[in-house]
Amino acid sequence: MQAEGGVLSWRTEPAVALQPGQVRVRVKAAGINRADLLQKAGHYPPPPGTTDILGLECAGEVIETAGQTRWRVGDRVCALLAGGGMADEVVVDARHLLPVPRDMAWEDAAAIPEVFSTAWLNVFELGAAQPGEKVLIHAGASGVGTAAIQLCKAFGNPCWVSLGSQEKLETCQALGAEGGVLRHDGIATLKDFGPFNVALDPVGANYAPEHLDLLAQDGRWVLIGLMGGRNAELDLAKVLVKRLQLTGSTLRTRSADFKAGLLARMEEKLWPLFESGQLKPLVARTYTFDQAEEAFAELARDQVVGKIVLVNN
């Protein structure tokens, strides 16, 4: 599936030959992310050398391998991708696959790789959240947000959210958030719950000045998106006095080795929690591949809590 002029289209291509260390996966389901929305609109081209087929995560069955790999034909896997997941087949670095947790449905497995890796990387590795530290999660009802809430609960970090509706706030509290604010009321009142040690921020400019007041001494502000704009005026004296750290973070353009290491650490630390049911991807709605335009429109409306997933029928 590709996007041409903002319209999705299907095309048939010859199968890609495997290189040593690669695996071919028959795609059963693929998650949709905001990066896919941006690429569809022509605002987020894939990294150089990456397919222009949409899809940053999928789940499916191994149908071919090349070289030395842990995977065997028939294995159920989920994949972190730079692109290509919205297709019948995808070729992927074997190190970028993880086993589908026991008894998990394809659509749930397809909702794990991108959002849980983003949440884990930015809150717990780059954000260095320690047990007991407070975490602020913007867009808390998104796929990344709902993953981050569950991770915070699992690792002993009280968290608060900003989001768009009371219904979304109640769902996030049921997942484990302590509380939060509605974005149309502004985020300044979050100060009542702070100060926060880590902020996970996909918004950017609109919220930037408030972070300087919301963050604790030595606070870590991890910027992962610019939904609220790219230009902001900051009082740098507050950054200096509080010793704040601002880290910009993107995952799609990271090296293959970096992603392999990240996924290996996630398998060690998180997969037991998926197996036990303590962590679970939150799938709001599924569509078939043929309903992709409807699925993208649903995500653009920003009314769902969690992930929208395409199922390959």
Disulfide bonds with the S-S distance in Angstrom:
none
